[in-house]
Amino acid sequence: MINKKEREWQLAKPIIDRLFKEGIISFDEWYFMILSLRKKLDLLTI
């Protein structure tokens, strides 16, 4: 079963990816957003 944090990740990740693919944000911004979101949702596995 998917918990609330994993669901938020599944909803936000494609939006962040689309911003990068369309050239709206740089790779560095994309990477920082992904890490920040994973940290906020306690999904970091590092």
TAFENTA-V817896 format. One record per residue. N is the residue number from 1. RES is the residue in one letter. SS is DSSP state (h for helix, s for strand, l for the rest). Layout:
<<N RES SS> <N RES SS>>
This chain:
<<1 M l> <2 I l> <3 N l> <4 K h> <5 K h> <6 E h> <7 R h> <8 E h> <9 W h> <10 Q h> <11 L h> <12 A h> <13 K h> <14 P h> <15 I h> <16 I h> <17 D h> <18 R h> <19 L h> <20 F h> <21 K h> <22 E l> <23 G l> <24 I l> <25 I l> <26 S l> <27 F h> <28 D h> <29 E h> <30 W h> <31 Y h> <32 F h> <33 M h> <34 I h> <35 L h> <36 S h> <37 L h> <38 R h> <39 K h> <40 K h> <41 L l> <42 D l> <43 L l> <44 L l> <45 T l> <46 I l>>
